[in-house]
Amino acid sequence: MTLGIYIQVPFCQTKCTYCNFHTGVVSRDRYEPYARAVCREISEAASSVGPIVDTAYFGGGTPSLLEPSALASILDTLRSMHRTESLEATLEADPETITPPKASEWLAVGFNRISLGVQSFDDGELRSAGRMHRRADTCRAAECLREAGFRNISMDLIAGLPHQTDVSWERSVGELLRLRPEHISIYMLEIDEGSRLGQESLAGGSRYGAGAIPTEDGMVDFYESACRRLAAEGYDHYEISNWALPGRRSRHNLKYWRREPYLGFGAGAHSFDGRRRWANVHDAAHYVRSIGQGISPRGQVETVTAAQALEEEFFLGLRQLEGIDLRRIERECDPSLSDRFAALLGNIRSLRSSGLVEFDGTRLRLAPERLAVSNEVLVALLG
């Protein structure tokens, strides 16, 4: 078993209207102390780590705001404290933060995969969402990364942004395919109280373009259209929201869906060792103070019960289009959960007869035509 490392960088240049993450806009003076705190946290946690580290994912926020030297120090600390092999090192980056010198330095210090936050190729949609980049910035960034030598780039789109139409969506997907990244993520807009846009929409307001959000049926149409176009261009749809060219699946994210161990460092970062989940405090200043004072930054620790582990096997595993090995899950299931497992089998038979899932006696998977409503299917399965 190998280990994944997640580095959280909770800083942004601006807060997107749809964002429900714990990120903030702060002075650049706080970047370097934060990077030093992350290095110290990695160093102090190293003695308890045994497996080989084969993925490192720098997410956020906007990790590309940090100086390349700060990012290099974190990677160097990771390598010095852990055994690394065939490391997939991913850096999330916003298009407007990318320059030729930075791209070259990222590659030189060890990053070999860039996850580019595109969201849309329509300038009006980007402006409404509070994004700082525009279509031309994304095209320049892609060219810059290719010229620097990156051969593993991921790009994402959001289906359901305010003012998005059939025409603008198809144009965005077309632009994405023209740039042909090795990996693509497509997310449907989440409307909840965690974002300014979500709050406004739920309140029936019109700020942030809330009145111009496509309907749920419209979002589903966007998603399903993208599924067809990406398949036609040779992309492997391997997870509900993710596609990849052959051999370019996100090895790090697969760890989450397969319930493999990972350690998170930085403010708000989460970890999982197979038995427990824990998370660091969200506030970056609090995190840096805690590390500086030698205090654990953990904000919460939860022991995963056998019942929780069983449900995670389903709602995480079924995100993968290849599905899950039901016989393995039954074999490994805690004997005390035999009644719960029997109830799940009953739900599976019902969902199968409704055409919502497929089951061949061994592998259980979501029906391909039901991926856009996967949450409803999973709720029905686990209910």
Beta strands, then each sheet from edge to edge (+ up, - down):
strand 1: 3-9
strand 2: 53-60
strand 3: 84-93
strand 4: 113-119
strand 5: 153-159
strand 6: 183-188
strand 7: 236-239
strand 8: 242-244
strand 9: 262-265
strand 10: 270-272
strand 11: 276-280
strand 12: 298-303
strand 13: 324-325
strand 14: 357-359
strand 15: 363-366
sheet 1: 7+ 8- 6+ 5+ 4+ 3+ 2+ 1+ 9+
sheet 2: 10+ 11- 12+
sheet 3: 13+ 15- 14+
end
